[in-house]
Amino acid sequence: MATETRGEPEAKDDGKGKRKKVGKRTSPALFVRQIVAELRKVIWPTRRELITYTTVSLVFVIFMVALVSGADWGLQEGIYAIFG
């Protein structure tokens, strides 16, 4: 299970009279098991969903590049008209 840990965390004094809990490090094998357990919970997109998401993302990025480039060109032409 992904929430599996070994032992109880120790408490340490933080210098202000309060006790902090300090967790122990997990082993690399436990870490990998936790990763695999979390990846099994992921709902992976189908090929069609992946193509749709990729297409929408690329169209959005191209649109934003065109918008910012157009604004930059317009401002540049305005500055050249004023000071040029």
PDB file of N, CA, C and O in Angstrom:
ATOM      1  N   MET A   1       0.844  -1.188   0.000  1.00  0.00           N
ATOM      2  CA  MET A   1       0.000   0.000   0.000  1.00  0.00           C
ATOM      3  C   MET A   1       0.882   1.241   0.000  1.00  0.00           C
ATOM      4  O   MET A   1       1.981   1.227   0.556  1.00  0.00           O
ATOM      5  N   ALA A   2       0.408   2.304  -0.616  1.00  0.00           N
ATOM      6  CA  ALA A   2       1.205   3.510  -0.791  1.00  0.00           C
ATOM      7  C   ALA A   2       1.456   4.255   0.507  1.00  0.00           C
ATOM      8  O   ALA A   2       2.420   5.015   0.594  1.00  0.00           O
ATOM      9  N   THR A   3       0.633   4.064   1.500  1.00  0.00           N
ATOM     10  CA  THR A   3       0.806   4.795   2.753  1.00  0.00           C
ATOM     11  C   THR A   3       1.608   4.001   3.774  1.00  0.00           C
ATOM     12  O   THR A   3       1.711   4.409   4.931  1.00  0.00           O
ATOM     13  N   GLU A   4       2.171   2.888   3.367  1.00  0.00           N
ATOM     14  CA  GLU A   4       2.928   2.034   4.274  1.00  0.00           C
ATOM     15  C   GLU A   4       4.240   2.702   4.669  1.00  0.00           C
ATOM     16  O   GLU A   4       4.987   3.170   3.810  1.00  0.00           O
ATOM     17  N   THR A   5       4.513   2.745   5.956  1.00  0.00           N
ATOM     18  CA  THR A   5       5.789   3.255   6.453  1.00  0.00           C
ATOM     19  C   THR A   5       6.306   2.300   7.506  1.00  0.00           C
ATOM     20  O   THR A   5       5.589   1.418   7.976  1.00  0.00           O
ATOM     21  N   ARG A   6       7.543   2.487   7.862  1.00  0.00           N
ATOM     22  CA  ARG A   6       8.132   1.606   8.871  1.00  0.00           C
ATOM     23  C   ARG A   6       8.286   2.367  10.174  1.00  0.00           C
ATOM     24  O   ARG A   6       8.933   3.414  10.214  1.00  0.00           O
ATOM     25  N   GLY A   7       7.704   1.856  11.218  1.00  0.00           N
ATOM     26  CA  GLY A   7       7.909   2.430  12.547  1.00  0.00           C
ATOM     27  C   GLY A   7       7.200   3.748  12.746  1.00  0.00           C
ATOM     28  O   GLY A   7       6.589   4.298  11.829  1.00  0.00           O
ATOM     29  N   GLU A   8       7.297   4.239  13.963  1.00  0.00           N
ATOM     30  CA  GLU A   8       6.695   5.517  14.328  1.00  0.00           C
ATOM     31  C   GLU A   8       7.715   6.632  14.162  1.00  0.00           C
ATOM     32  O   GLU A   8       8.896   6.430  14.444  1.00  0.00           O
ATOM     33  N   PRO A   9       7.280   7.814  13.708  1.00  0.00           N
ATOM     34  CA  PRO A   9       8.219   8.931  13.615  1.00  0.00           C
ATOM     35  C   PRO A   9       8.688   9.361  15.001  1.00  0.00           C
ATOM     36  O   PRO A   9       7.926   9.333  15.967  1.00  0.00           O
ATOM     37  N   GLU A  10       9.940   9.752  15.078  1.00  0.00           N
ATOM     38  CA  GLU A  10      10.484  10.226  16.340  1.00  0.00           C
ATOM     39  C   GLU A  10      10.117  11.683  16.542  1.00  0.00           C
ATOM     40  O   GLU A  10       9.884  12.412  15.578  1.00  0.00           O
ATOM     41  N   ALA A  11      10.066  12.104  17.795  1.00  0.00           N
ATOM     42  CA  ALA A  11       9.803  13.510  18.106  1.00  0.00           C
ATOM     43  C   ALA A  11      11.128  14.166  18.449  1.00  0.00           C
ATOM     44  O   ALA A  11      11.965  13.579  19.135  1.00  0.00           O
ATOM     45  N   LYS A  12      11.314  15.387  17.968  1.00  0.00           N
ATOM     46  CA  LYS A  12      12.550  16.118  18.214  1.00  0.00           C
ATOM     47  C   LYS A  12      12.216  17.503  18.737  1.00  0.00           C
ATOM     48  O   LYS A  12      11.223  18.106  18.330  1.00  0.00           O
ATOM     49  N   ASP A  13      13.046  18.004  19.640  1.00  0.00           N
ATOM     50  CA  ASP A  13      12.832  19.336  20.186  1.00  0.00           C
ATOM     51  C   ASP A  13      13.258  20.377  19.159  1.00  0.00           C
ATOM     52  O   ASP A  13      14.356  20.284  18.611  1.00  0.00           O
ATOM     53  N   ASP A  14      12.402  21.375  18.885  1.00  0.00           N
ATOM     54  CA  ASP A  14      12.714  22.396  17.881  1.00  0.00           C
ATOM     55  C   ASP A  14      13.418  23.616  18.474  1.00  0.00           C
ATOM     56  O   ASP A  14      13.623  24.603  17.767  1.00  0.00           O
ATOM     57  N   GLY A  15      13.789  23.574  19.737  1.00  0.00           N
ATOM     58  CA  GLY A  15      14.500  24.674  20.365  1.00  0.00           C
ATOM     59  C   GLY A  15      13.574  25.669  21.047  1.00  0.00           C
ATOM     60  O   GLY A  15      14.049  26.534  21.784  1.00  0.00           O
ATOM     61  N   LYS A  16      12.282  25.575  20.828  1.00  0.00           N
ATOM     62  CA  LYS A  16      11.313  26.486  21.437  1.00  0.00           C
ATOM     63  C   LYS A  16      10.448  25.769  22.470  1.00  0.00           C
ATOM     64  O   LYS A  16       9.407  26.273  22.892  1.00  0.00           O
ATOM     65  N   GLY A  17      10.894  24.607  22.858  1.00  0.00           N
ATOM     66  CA  GLY A  17      10.151  23.854  23.856  1.00  0.00           C
ATOM     67  C   GLY A  17       9.063  22.980  23.252  1.00  0.00           C
ATOM     68  O   GLY A  17       8.378  22.259  23.978  1.00  0.00           O
ATOM     69  N   LYS A  18       8.894  23.031  21.939  1.00  0.00           N
ATOM     70  CA  LYS A  18       7.887  22.207  21.280  1.00  0.00           C
ATOM     71  C   LYS A  18       8.567  20.999  20.665  1.00  0.00           C
ATOM     72  O   LYS A  18       9.754  21.033  20.340  1.00  0.00           O
ATOM     73  N   ARG A  19       7.804  19.943  20.512  1.00  0.00           N
ATOM     74  CA  ARG A  19       8.347  18.717  19.937  1.00  0.00           C
ATOM     75  C   ARG A  19       7.841  18.574  18.501  1.00  0.00           C
ATOM     76  O   ARG A  19       6.637  18.649  18.258  1.00  0.00           O
ATOM     77  N   LYS A  20       8.752  18.369  17.555  1.00  0.00           N
ATOM     78  CA  LYS A  20       8.392  18.138  16.164  1.00  0.00           C
ATOM     79  C   LYS A  20       8.520  16.656  15.860  1.00  0.00           C
ATOM     80  O   LYS A  20       9.391  15.979  16.406  1.00  0.00           O
ATOM     81  N   LYS A  21       7.655  16.151  14.993  1.00  0.00           N
ATOM     82  CA  LYS A  21       7.786  14.771  14.564  1.00  0.00           C
ATOM     83  C   LYS A  21       8.747  14.717  13.393  1.00  0.00           C
ATOM     84  O   LYS A  21       8.624  15.488  12.442  1.00  0.00           O
ATOM     85  N   VAL A  22       9.691  13.820  13.463  1.00  0.00           N
ATOM     86  CA  VAL A  22      10.666  13.648  12.403  1.00  0.00           C
ATOM     87  C   VAL A  22      10.454  12.265  11.813  1.00  0.00           C
ATOM     88  O   VAL A  22      10.552  11.262  12.519  1.00  0.00           O
ATOM     89  N   GLY A  23      10.162  12.209  10.508  1.00  0.00           N
ATOM     90  CA  GLY A  23       9.919  10.928   9.865  1.00  0.00           C
ATOM     91  C   GLY A  23      11.205  10.228   9.484  1.00  0.00           C
ATOM     92  O   GLY A  23      12.215  10.867   9.191  1.00  0.00           O
ATOM     93  N   LYS A  24      11.155   8.902   9.492  1.00  0.00           N
ATOM     94  CA  LYS A  24      12.315   8.129   9.054  1.00  0.00           C
ATOM     95  C   LYS A  24      12.265   7.994   7.545  1.00  0.00           C
ATOM     96  O   LYS A  24      11.192   8.045   6.944  1.00  0.00           O
ATOM     97  N   ARG A  25      13.418   7.822   6.939  1.00  0.00           N
ATOM     98  CA  ARG A  25      13.499   7.631   5.498  1.00  0.00           C
ATOM     99  C   ARG A  25      13.024   6.232   5.149  1.00  0.00           C
ATOM    100  O   ARG A  25      13.233   5.280   5.902  1.00  0.00           O
ATOM    101  N   THR A  26      12.381   6.124   3.994  1.00  0.00           N
ATOM    102  CA  THR A  26      11.944   4.813   3.531  1.00  0.00           C
ATOM    103  C   THR A  26      13.036   4.207   2.661  1.00  0.00           C
ATOM    104  O   THR A  26      13.907   4.910   2.148  1.00  0.00           O
ATOM    105  N   SER A  27      12.971   2.915   2.508  1.00  0.00           N
ATOM    106  CA  SER A  27      13.967   2.240   1.682  1.00  0.00           C
ATOM    107  C   SER A  27      13.648   2.481   0.205  1.00  0.00           C
ATOM    108  O   SER A  27      12.500   2.762  -0.142  1.00  0.00           O
ATOM    109  N   PRO A  28      14.644   2.375  -0.656  1.00  0.00           N
ATOM    110  CA  PRO A  28      14.387   2.547  -2.094  1.00  0.00           C
ATOM    111  C   PRO A  28      13.359   1.549  -2.627  1.00  0.00           C
ATOM    112  O   PRO A  28      12.564   1.895  -3.501  1.00  0.00           O
ATOM    113  N   ALA A  29      13.366   0.323  -2.116  1.00  0.00           N
ATOM    114  CA  ALA A  29      12.394  -0.683  -2.572  1.00  0.00           C
ATOM    115  C   ALA A  29      10.977  -0.263  -2.203  1.00  0.00           C
ATOM    116  O   ALA A  29      10.063  -0.409  -3.015  1.00  0.00           O
ATOM    117  N   LEU A  30      10.780   0.253  -0.999  1.00  0.00           N
ATOM    118  CA  LEU A  30       9.456   0.722  -0.579  1.00  0.00           C
ATOM    119  C   LEU A  30       9.032   1.912  -1.421  1.00  0.00           C
ATOM    120  O   LEU A  30       7.865   2.023  -1.796  1.00  0.00           O
ATOM    121  N   PHE A  31       9.960   2.794  -1.720  1.00  0.00           N
ATOM    122  CA  PHE A  31       9.670   3.958  -2.552  1.00  0.00           C
ATOM    123  C   PHE A  31       9.175   3.525  -3.929  1.00  0.00           C
ATOM    124  O   PHE A  31       8.187   4.063  -4.429  1.00  0.00           O
ATOM    125  N   VAL A  32       9.854   2.557  -4.544  1.00  0.00           N
ATOM    126  CA  VAL A  32       9.445   2.064  -5.865  1.00  0.00           C
ATOM    127  C   VAL A  32       8.082   1.396  -5.781  1.00  0.00           C
ATOM    128  O   VAL A  32       7.253   1.587  -6.671  1.00  0.00           O
ATOM    129  N   ARG A  33       7.829   0.621  -4.738  1.00  0.00           N
ATOM    130  CA  ARG A  33       6.509  -0.016  -4.570  1.00  0.00           C
ATOM    131  C   ARG A  33       5.414   1.029  -4.451  1.00  0.00           C
ATOM    132  O   ARG A  33       4.326   0.849  -4.997  1.00  0.00           O
ATOM    133  N   GLN A  34       5.686   2.120  -3.744  1.00  0.00           N
ATOM    134  CA  GLN A  34       4.705   3.189  -3.611  1.00  0.00           C
ATOM    135  C   GLN A  34       4.448   3.866  -4.949  1.00  0.00           C
ATOM    136  O   GLN A  34       3.306   4.206  -5.259  1.00  0.00           O
ATOM    137  N   ILE A  35       5.494   4.065  -5.746  1.00  0.00           N
ATOM    138  CA  ILE A  35       5.330   4.665  -7.065  1.00  0.00           C
ATOM    139  C   ILE A  35       4.460   3.779  -7.947  1.00  0.00           C
ATOM    140  O   ILE A  35       3.534   4.267  -8.595  1.00  0.00           O
ATOM    141  N   VAL A  36       4.749   2.486  -7.975  1.00  0.00           N
ATOM    142  CA  VAL A  36       3.973   1.552  -8.790  1.00  0.00           C
ATOM    143  C   VAL A  36       2.521   1.539  -8.333  1.00  0.00           C
ATOM    144  O   VAL A  36       1.617   1.505  -9.167  1.00  0.00           O
ATOM    145  N   ALA A  37       2.283   1.565  -7.034  1.00  0.00           N
ATOM    146  CA  ALA A  37       0.918   1.570  -6.520  1.00  0.00           C
ATOM    147  C   ALA A  37       0.174   2.830  -6.950  1.00  0.00           C
ATOM    148  O   ALA A  37      -1.005   2.762  -7.297  1.00  0.00           O
ATOM    149  N   GLU A  38       0.849   3.979  -6.931  1.00  0.00           N
ATOM    150  CA  GLU A  38       0.206   5.231  -7.353  1.00  0.00           C
ATOM    151  C   GLU A  38      -0.057   5.230  -8.857  1.00  0.00           C
ATOM    152  O   GLU A  38      -1.104   5.706  -9.298  1.00  0.00           O
ATOM    153  N   LEU A  39       0.876   4.704  -9.650  1.00  0.00           N
ATOM    154  CA  LEU A  39       0.680   4.658 -11.096  1.00  0.00           C
ATOM    155  C   LEU A  39      -0.475   3.742 -11.491  1.00  0.00           C
ATOM    156  O   LEU A  39      -1.115   3.961 -12.519  1.00  0.00           O
ATOM    157  N   ARG A  40      -0.742   2.732 -10.693  1.00  0.00           N
ATOM    158  CA  ARG A  40      -1.882   1.855 -10.978  1.00  0.00           C
ATOM    159  C   ARG A  40      -3.213   2.574 -10.772  1.00  0.00           C
ATOM    160  O   ARG A  40      -4.226   2.182 -11.351  1.00  0.00           O
ATOM    161  N   LYS A  41      -3.215   3.614  -9.958  1.00  0.00           N
ATOM    162  CA  LYS A  41      -4.440   4.378  -9.703  1.00  0.00           C
ATOM    163  C   LYS A  41      -4.753   5.371 -10.824  1.00  0.00           C
ATOM    164  O   LYS A  41      -5.880   5.856 -10.927  1.00  0.00           O
ATOM    165  N   VAL A  42      -3.758   5.674 -11.664  1.00  0.00           N
ATOM    166  CA  VAL A  42      -3.927   6.682 -12.707  1.00  0.00           C
ATOM    167  C   VAL A  42      -4.875   6.176 -13.779  1.00  0.00           C
ATOM    168  O   VAL A  42      -4.790   5.022 -14.201  1.00  0.00           O
ATOM    169  N   ILE A  43      -5.777   7.041 -14.218  1.00  0.00           N
ATOM    170  CA  ILE A  43      -6.654   6.718 -15.337  1.00  0.00           C
ATOM    171  C   ILE A  43      -5.977   7.276 -16.579  1.00  0.00           C
ATOM    172  O   ILE A  43      -5.971   8.488 -16.793  1.00  0.00           O
ATOM    173  N   TRP A  44      -5.411   6.403 -17.394  1.00  0.00           N
ATOM    174  CA  TRP A  44      -4.659   6.819 -18.569  1.00  0.00           C
ATOM    175  C   TRP A  44      -5.625   7.149 -19.699  1.00  0.00           C
ATOM    176  O   TRP A  44      -6.628   6.455 -19.868  1.00  0.00           O
ATOM    177  N   PRO A  45      -5.344   8.204 -20.486  1.00  0.00           N
ATOM    178  CA  PRO A  45      -6.236   8.565 -21.587  1.00  0.00           C
ATOM    179  C   PRO A  45      -6.153   7.544 -22.729  1.00  0.00           C
ATOM    180  O   PRO A  45      -5.128   6.893 -22.934  1.00  0.00           O
ATOM    181  N   THR A  46      -7.255   7.427 -23.455  1.00  0.00           N
ATOM    182  CA  THR A  46      -7.252   6.562 -24.636  1.00  0.00           C
ATOM    183  C   THR A  46      -6.493   7.268 -25.754  1.00  0.00           C
ATOM    184  O   THR A  46      -6.159   8.447 -25.635  1.00  0.00           O
ATOM    185  N   ARG A  47      -6.224   6.555 -26.823  1.00  0.00           N
ATOM    186  CA  ARG A  47      -5.508   7.155 -27.952  1.00  0.00           C
ATOM    187  C   ARG A  47      -6.279   8.345 -28.507  1.00  0.00           C
ATOM    188  O   ARG A  47      -5.688   9.379 -28.821  1.00  0.00           O
ATOM    189  N   ARG A  48      -7.591   8.203 -28.629  1.00  0.00           N
ATOM    190  CA  ARG A  48      -8.412   9.289 -29.173  1.00  0.00           C
ATOM    191  C   ARG A  48      -8.370  10.520 -28.258  1.00  0.00           C
ATOM    192  O   ARG A  48      -8.232  11.647 -28.735  1.00  0.00           O
ATOM    193  N   GLU A  49      -8.490  10.299 -26.940  1.00  0.00           N
ATOM    194  CA  GLU A  49      -8.417  11.417 -25.991  1.00  0.00           C
ATOM    195  C   GLU A  49      -7.052  12.093 -26.055  1.00  0.00           C
ATOM    196  O   GLU A  49      -6.955  13.319 -26.004  1.00  0.00           O
ATOM    197  N   LEU A  50      -6.001  11.286 -26.167  1.00  0.00           N
ATOM    198  CA  LEU A  50      -4.648  11.833 -26.222  1.00  0.00           C
ATOM    199  C   LEU A  50      -4.454  12.693 -27.460  1.00  0.00           C
ATOM    200  O   LEU A  50      -3.857  13.767 -27.385  1.00  0.00           O
ATOM    201  N   ILE A  51      -4.955  12.228 -28.600  1.00  0.00           N
ATOM    202  CA  ILE A  51      -4.852  13.007 -29.838  1.00  0.00           C
ATOM    203  C   ILE A  51      -5.656  14.293 -29.705  1.00  0.00           C
ATOM    204  O   ILE A  51      -5.196  15.353 -30.129  1.00  0.00           O
ATOM    205  N   THR A  52      -6.847  14.216 -29.122  1.00  0.00           N
ATOM    206  CA  THR A  52      -7.685  15.405 -28.934  1.00  0.00           C
ATOM    207  C   THR A  52      -7.001  16.413 -28.022  1.00  0.00           C
ATOM    208  O   THR A  52      -6.941  17.598 -28.350  1.00  0.00           O
ATOM    209  N   TYR A  53      -6.486  15.965 -26.886  1.00  0.00           N
ATOM    210  CA  TYR A  53      -5.828  16.865 -25.935  1.00  0.00           C
ATOM    211  C   TYR A  53      -4.591  17.512 -26.561  1.00  0.00           C
ATOM    212  O   TYR A  53      -4.346  18.705 -26.377  1.00  0.00           O
ATOM    213  N   THR A  54      -3.818  16.720 -27.298  1.00  0.00           N
ATOM    214  CA  THR A  54      -2.617  17.248 -27.938  1.00  0.00           C
ATOM    215  C   THR A  54      -2.971  18.290 -28.984  1.00  0.00           C
ATOM    216  O   THR A  54      -2.332  19.339 -29.063  1.00  0.00           O
ATOM    217  N   THR A  55      -3.998  17.999 -29.797  1.00  0.00           N
ATOM    218  CA  THR A  55      -4.422  18.941 -30.833  1.00  0.00           C
ATOM    219  C   THR A  55      -4.909  20.250 -30.223  1.00  0.00           C
ATOM    220  O   THR A  55      -4.541  21.330 -30.685  1.00  0.00           O
ATOM    221  N   VAL A  56      -5.727  20.154 -29.196  1.00  0.00           N
ATOM    222  CA  VAL A  56      -6.232  21.364 -28.533  1.00  0.00           C
ATOM    223  C   VAL A  56      -5.085  22.175 -27.945  1.00  0.00           C
ATOM    224  O   VAL A  56      -5.074  23.401 -28.052  1.00  0.00           O
ATOM    225  N   SER A  57      -4.126  21.505 -27.328  1.00  0.00           N
ATOM    226  CA  SER A  57      -2.981  22.205 -26.740  1.00  0.00           C
ATOM    227  C   SER A  57      -2.155  22.909 -27.809  1.00  0.00           C
ATOM    228  O   SER A  57      -1.774  24.067 -27.637  1.00  0.00           O
ATOM    229  N   LEU A  58      -1.880  22.222 -28.902  1.00  0.00           N
ATOM    230  CA  LEU A  58      -1.085  22.832 -29.966  1.00  0.00           C
ATOM    231  C   LEU A  58      -1.807  24.012 -30.606  1.00  0.00           C
ATOM    232  O   LEU A  58      -1.182  25.035 -30.888  1.00  0.00           O
ATOM    233  N   VAL A  59      -3.109  23.888 -30.839  1.00  0.00           N
ATOM    234  CA  VAL A  59      -3.879  24.994 -31.410  1.00  0.00           C
ATOM    235  C   VAL A  59      -3.852  26.189 -30.459  1.00  0.00           C
ATOM    236  O   VAL A  59      -3.684  27.325 -30.902  1.00  0.00           O
ATOM    237  N   PHE A  60      -4.014  25.948 -29.167  1.00  0.00           N
ATOM    238  CA  PHE A  60      -3.983  27.031 -28.189  1.00  0.00           C
ATOM    239  C   PHE A  60      -2.620  27.726 -28.178  1.00  0.00           C
ATOM    240  O   PHE A  60      -2.548  28.955 -28.162  1.00  0.00           O
ATOM    241  N   VAL A  61      -1.541  26.939 -28.187  1.00  0.00           N
ATOM    242  CA  VAL A  61      -0.200  27.519 -28.158  1.00  0.00           C
ATOM    243  C   VAL A  61       0.051  28.330 -29.430  1.00  0.00           C
ATOM    244  O   VAL A  61       0.598  29.431 -29.358  1.00  0.00           O
ATOM    245  N   ILE A  62      -0.338  27.807 -30.582  1.00  0.00           N
ATOM    246  CA  ILE A  62      -0.156  28.535 -31.840  1.00  0.00           C
ATOM    247  C   ILE A  62      -0.961  29.832 -31.818  1.00  0.00           C
ATOM    248  O   ILE A  62      -0.472  30.871 -32.262  1.00  0.00           O
ATOM    249  N   PHE A  63      -2.193  29.779 -31.305  1.00  0.00           N
ATOM    250  CA  PHE A  63      -3.017  30.979 -31.196  1.00  0.00           C
ATOM    251  C   PHE A  63      -2.362  32.022 -30.292  1.00  0.00           C
ATOM    252  O   PHE A  63      -2.327  33.203 -30.636  1.00  0.00           O
ATOM    253  N   MET A  64      -1.848  31.598 -29.147  1.00  0.00           N
ATOM    254  CA  MET A  64      -1.218  32.531 -28.221  1.00  0.00           C
ATOM    255  C   MET A  64       0.061  33.124 -28.815  1.00  0.00           C
ATOM    256  O   MET A  64       0.331  34.310 -28.627  1.00  0.00           O
ATOM    257  N   VAL A  65       0.851  32.319 -29.528  1.00  0.00           N
ATOM    258  CA  VAL A  65       2.056  32.834 -30.179  1.00  0.00           C
ATOM    259  C   VAL A  65       1.660  33.888 -31.206  1.00  0.00           C
ATOM    260  O   VAL A  65       2.288  34.944 -31.283  1.00  0.00           O
ATOM    261  N   ALA A  66       0.629  33.611 -31.992  1.00  0.00           N
ATOM    262  CA  ALA A  66       0.173  34.583 -32.992  1.00  0.00           C
ATOM    263  C   ALA A  66      -0.334  35.851 -32.323  1.00  0.00           C
ATOM    264  O   ALA A  66      -0.051  36.951 -32.798  1.00  0.00           O
ATOM    265  N   LEU A  67      -1.077  35.720 -31.233  1.00  0.00           N
ATOM    266  CA  LEU A  67      -1.611  36.881 -30.522  1.00  0.00           C
ATOM    267  C   LEU A  67      -0.494  37.758 -29.957  1.00  0.00           C
ATOM    268  O   LEU A  67      -0.507  38.976 -30.139  1.00  0.00           O
ATOM    269  N   VAL A  68       0.457  37.153 -29.283  1.00  0.00           N
ATOM    270  CA  VAL A  68       1.559  37.912 -28.686  1.00  0.00           C
ATOM    271  C   VAL A  68       2.453  38.504 -29.780  1.00  0.00           C
ATOM    272  O   VAL A  68       2.912  39.639 -29.659  1.00  0.00           O
ATOM    273  N   SER A  69       2.698  37.740 -30.841  1.00  0.00           N
ATOM    274  CA  SER A  69       3.514  38.263 -31.943  1.00  0.00           C
ATOM    275  C   SER A  69       2.822  39.444 -32.609  1.00  0.00           C
ATOM    276  O   SER A  69       3.465  40.440 -32.939  1.00  0.00           O
ATOM    277  N   GLY A  70       1.516  39.333 -32.806  1.00  0.00           N
ATOM    278  CA  GLY A  70       0.758  40.439 -33.401  1.00  0.00           C
ATOM    279  C   GLY A  70       0.785  41.677 -32.523  1.00  0.00           C
ATOM    280  O   GLY A  70       0.953  42.789 -33.024  1.00  0.00           O
ATOM    281  N   ALA A  71       0.624  41.501 -31.241  1.00  0.00           N
ATOM    282  CA  ALA A  71       0.674  42.639 -30.313  1.00  0.00           C
ATOM    283  C   ALA A  71       2.070  43.262 -30.308  1.00  0.00           C
ATOM    284  O   ALA A  71       2.202  44.485 -30.288  1.00  0.00           O
ATOM    285  N   ASP A  72       3.095  42.439 -30.325  1.00  0.00           N
ATOM    286  CA  ASP A  72       4.471  42.932 -30.348  1.00  0.00           C
ATOM    287  C   ASP A  72       4.732  43.716 -31.639  1.00  0.00           C
ATOM    288  O   ASP A  72       5.298  44.808 -31.602  1.00  0.00           O
ATOM    289  N   TRP A  73       4.322  43.162 -32.766  1.00  0.00           N
ATOM    290  CA  TRP A  73       4.520  43.849 -34.050  1.00  0.00           C
ATOM    291  C   TRP A  73       3.767  45.177 -34.070  1.00  0.00           C
ATOM    292  O   TRP A  73       4.303  46.189 -34.521  1.00  0.00           O
ATOM    293  N   GLY A  74       2.514  45.173 -33.578  1.00  0.00           N
ATOM    294  CA  GLY A  74       1.723  46.401 -33.551  1.00  0.00           C
ATOM    295  C   GLY A  74       2.350  47.473 -32.675  1.00  0.00           C
ATOM    296  O   GLY A  74       2.405  48.639 -33.066  1.00  0.00           O
ATOM    297  N   LEU A  75       2.818  47.096 -31.510  1.00  0.00           N
ATOM    298  CA  LEU A  75       3.476  48.058 -30.624  1.00  0.00           C
ATOM    299  C   LEU A  75       4.786  48.562 -31.230  1.00  0.00           C
ATOM    300  O   LEU A  75       5.124  49.739 -31.103  1.00  0.00           O
ATOM    301  N   GLN A  76       5.510  47.677 -31.879  1.00  0.00           N
ATOM    302  CA  GLN A  76       6.763  48.076 -32.522  1.00  0.00           C
ATOM    303  C   GLN A  76       6.495  49.093 -33.633  1.00  0.00           C
ATOM    304  O   GLN A  76       7.193  50.102 -33.737  1.00  0.00           O
ATOM    305  N   GLU A  77       5.506  48.833 -34.442  1.00  0.00           N
ATOM    306  CA  GLU A  77       5.163  49.772 -35.520  1.00  0.00           C
ATOM    307  C   GLU A  77       4.690  51.113 -34.947  1.00  0.00           C
ATOM    308  O   GLU A  77       4.990  52.173 -35.497  1.00  0.00           O
ATOM    309  N   GLY A  78       3.949  51.051 -33.838  1.00  0.00           N
ATOM    310  CA  GLY A  78       3.498  52.292 -33.186  1.00  0.00           C
ATOM    311  C   GLY A  78       4.657  53.109 -32.664  1.00  0.00           C
ATOM    312  O   GLY A  78       4.684  54.330 -32.820  1.00  0.00           O
ATOM    313  N   ILE A  79       5.630  52.432 -32.036  1.00  0.00           N
ATOM    314  CA  ILE A  79       6.804  53.127 -31.514  1.00  0.00           C
ATOM    315  C   ILE A  79       7.613  53.735 -32.660  1.00  0.00           C
ATOM    316  O   ILE A  79       8.078  54.871 -32.563  1.00  0.00           O
ATOM    317  N   TYR A  80       7.780  52.966 -33.757  1.00  0.00           N
ATOM    318  CA  TYR A  80       8.515  53.495 -34.912  1.00  0.00           C
ATOM    319  C   TYR A  80       7.796  54.687 -35.525  1.00  0.00           C
ATOM    320  O   TYR A  80       8.437  55.617 -36.015  1.00  0.00           O
ATOM    321  N   ALA A  81       6.452  54.664 -35.502  1.00  0.00           N
ATOM    322  CA  ALA A  81       5.698  55.789 -36.068  1.00  0.00           C
ATOM    323  C   ALA A  81       5.868  57.040 -35.210  1.00  0.00           C
ATOM    324  O   ALA A  81       5.935  58.153 -35.731  1.00  0.00           O
ATOM    325  N   ILE A  82       5.935  56.853 -33.900  1.00  0.00           N
ATOM    326  CA  ILE A  82       6.061  57.999 -32.997  1.00  0.00           C
ATOM    327  C   ILE A  82       7.484  58.542 -32.996  1.00  0.00           C
ATOM    328  O   ILE A  82       7.686  59.748 -33.139  1.00  0.00           O
ATOM    329  N   PHE A  83       8.480  57.656 -32.834  1.00  0.00           N
ATOM    330  CA  PHE A  83       9.856  58.114 -32.649  1.00  0.00           C
ATOM    331  C   PHE A  83      10.717  57.976 -33.903  1.00  0.00           C
ATOM    332  O   PHE A  83      11.861  58.429 -33.901  1.00  0.00           O
ATOM    333  N   GLY A  84      10.211  57.373 -34.960  1.00  0.00           N
ATOM    334  CA  GLY A  84      11.054  57.086 -36.123  1.00  0.00           C
ATOM    335  C   GLY A  84      11.011  58.090 -37.189  1.00  0.00           C
ATOM    336  O   GLY A  84      11.686  57.938 -38.208  1.00  0.00           O
TER     337      GLY A  84
END
